[in-house]
Amino acid sequence: MKVQCKNCLPKEGIEIPDFSLAEKEHYRKVKEESPIRAVKILIDEKNVSHRDAKYIVTHINIEYGQCNRCSFNELNEEYGKCPKCGALNFNWIKF
């Protein structure tokens, strides 16, 4: 799936690898502890570029349903744009 963020890569976007539910939870937890480590793990495990790994980690929500940029707290799409600020959020389910 290709996603775009108006604030980061407004024209090109990136292709998101398929993530299992377990992988989504794993990367979300690692990002919560250390975003830099999450980037490294994504590069190693999913074989994505450094740029794409940083893009993915930057957009993963720490708090389910809450925008990373403006703290709007009613997001309900897995890969959606915030209706308040337009930022892309990876709204992965928190287990």
C-alpha positions in Angstrom: 0.0 0.0 0.0 1.3 3.5 -0.9 0.9 6.3 1.7 1.6 10.0 1.5 2.0 12.6 4.2 1.5 16.3 3.2 4.1 17.3 5.7 6.9 14.8 4.9 6.8 13.5 1.3 3.8 15.3 -0.2 4.5 14.2 -3.8 6.0 10.7 -3.8 5.0 9.0 -0.5 6.3 5.5 0.2 5.2 1.9 -0.3 4.3 0.3 3.1 5.3 -3.4 3.6 2.6 -5.8 4.7 2.8 -6.0 8.5 1.1 -8.7 10.6 -0.7 -7.7 13.8 2.2 -9.0 15.9 4.7 -7.0 13.9 2.6 -3.8 14.2 2.5 -4.3 18.0 6.2 -5.1 18.1 7.3 -2.0 16.1 4.9 0.2 18.1 6.4 -1.0 21.4 10.0 -0.6 20.2 9.2 3.0 19.0 7.8 3.8 22.4 11.1 2.7 24.0 13.5 4.0 21.3 12.5 5.4 17.9 16.1 5.1 16.7 16.1 1.4 17.6 12.7 1.0 15.8 14.3 2.4 12.6 17.2 0.0 12.8 15.0 -3.0 13.4 12.7 -2.1 10.5 15.8 -1.8 8.2 17.1 -5.2 9.4 13.8 -7.1 9.5 11.8 -5.6 6.6 14.7 -4.7 4.3 13.4 -1.1 3.8 15.6 1.9 3.2 16.7 4.2 6.0 14.4 7.0 4.7 11.4 4.7 4.5 12.1 3.2 8.0 12.3 6.7 9.5 9.1 7.7 7.7 7.2 4.6 9.0 8.5 5.1 12.6 7.6 8.8 12.6 4.0 8.1 11.7 3.3 5.2 14.1 0.9 6.4 16.8 2.1 5.8 20.4 -1.5 6.3 21.7 -4.2 4.5 19.7 -6.6 7.0 18.1 -4.5 10.1 18.8 -2.7 12.1 16.2 1.1 12.3 16.5 1.1 15.9 15.4 -1.8 17.8 16.9 -3.1 15.4 19.6 -6.6 15.1 17.9 -7.9 12.0 19.7 -10.6 10.5 17.5 -8.7 8.8 14.7 -10.3 5.6 13.5 -8.6 4.6 10.3 -5.5 2.3 10.3 -3.6 4.5 7.8 -5.4 7.8 7.9 -5.0 11.5 7.8 -5.9 13.6 10.8 -9.1 15.7 10.0 -7.7 18.5 12.1 -4.1 19.0 10.8 -3.9 16.6 7.9 -1.0 14.6 9.2 -0.7 10.9 8.3 -1.0 8.5 11.2 -0.4 4.8 11.4 -3.1 4.1 13.9 -2.1 0.6 14.8 -4.2 -1.2 17.4 -2.8 -1.1 20.9 -3.0 -4.6 22.5 
